[in-house]
Amino acid sequence: MAKITFSLEELTQILISNELLRGEILRPKVDGERIHFVIKTNSFILPYIPASLGYLGFSDNQAIFELTIVSSYLNKAVSRFKQQILQFKLPLCMRLEYPKIFVDVDKLLEEKNIRSIRVKDISFKDGEFTIITCNT
């Protein structure tokens, strides 16, 4: 068993460095316990949507995040057009059920060719992610 701890800033840098944030996610920055960024859409009506992401928890090998649209005006528009606007390409390990994003940790590890490790728990406290692993 291993315990790995990252600050939210470090985790964001890891995501950027390993190209886990797609081209649709622009200008990520950490503010408090959330990651703020801009979503580039395929819509001519709203080509860019300011958003933030916060960690909710870990359950059934799924890391669960909450996607928040920053502007109340855009939030109303997105709720009306969310099917068309939020059709950006997610990796196979992710699923969007607005406002939640689910990350299948097993699929993520498989996509990155990481073997013989299973994530047992992920916690977020005081600005730090702690990932607890165990052997498979």
N, C-alpha and C positions, 0 to 999 in steps of 0.2 A: 504494500500500500504506500502511496505517495501523496503528499499534500503540496500543491502548487498555488502560490498566492501572487496575484497581479493587482496593481492599482488599475483603476478604470482607464487612466491615460496610457499605461503600458499595454493593456488589452486592446485599446483602440489602435495603437501603433503596430501591434502584432497583426491585427486584422488588415491594416493597410499594407504592411510589408509582405504579407503572404497572399495578397490579392484576394482576400475573402470578401472585401467590399467591392461590389461590381461598379462599373462605370456610371450606373444610375445614381449612386450615392456620392455626393460631392461635399467638400469642405467639412468633414467631421471634426468636431471639437467637443471636449468634455467640459461640462458645467455642473458642478455638484455631483449628483448621483445619476445624471443622464448624459447621453451622447446626443448632441445636436448636429444636424446635417441638413442638406438640401437633396430632395429626390428629383431627379430629372425624369420627366414623364414622356410618353409618346403622344401627348395631347397638345394640340395647338392652342387650346383654350387656357390650360394651366401648364405651361412647359416646365415650371419649377415649383416645388412645394416644400416649404420649410417644415421640418419635422424633428422629433426627438424620440429617443428610445430609452426605456428604463427596464431594468430586470425585475421580473415578478417572482420567479422561482424555478425549481427543478422537480419534475414529476414524470414517472414512466420513461426515463431516459430522454426526456425532452426539456431543453432549456427554454423557458417561456419569457418573452419580452413584450412590453406594451409599446406600440407605436402611437405617438401623439402628433397630430397635425397642429403646428404652433398657432396659426392664425384662426380666430373664430370664424371669419368669413370663409376661409378655405376649408375649415372643418365642416361647415354646412354644405359647401359645394362637393367636397369629397364624399360625404355621406350620401349625396344624391347620385354622384357619378362614380362611386368607388370601383365598380367593376371595370370601367374603361380607364380611369386615371391610374389606378394602382396595379397596372398590368406590367410592371417591370419584371425583368428576368431574375428569379430567385434560384440559388443553387438547389440541387435535388434534395439536399438535407434540410431545406427550410420550407415552411408552409405558412401562408398568410391567411388568417381569419380575422380581418380587421375588427378591433384594434390590436389583436394579438399576433405575434410572430412566434412560431414554434421551430426550434432547431433540434433535429434528431441527432443527438451526439454520436450515436453509433455510425450513422450514415456519414457524418462529417469526418470521423476518424477513418472510415473506409475510403472516402473520396481522397483523403490526404495520405493514403497508404500507411496508416499507423496501425500496427497490429499488436496483439497480446496485451492490450490495455482496455479496461472498461472504466467509464466514469461512474463512480458510485454516488457522488453528490456534488452540487455546485451551490455555494452560498455567496451572498453579497452583503457585507456589513462594513460600515465605516469607510466606504469608498474603495473596498478591496474585494476582488473575487477570489474565492478559495475553491479550488477544484481538488476533489479527493478521488483518487484512482485506486483500482485494484487489478490484479492479474486476471485474465480470462480463464 
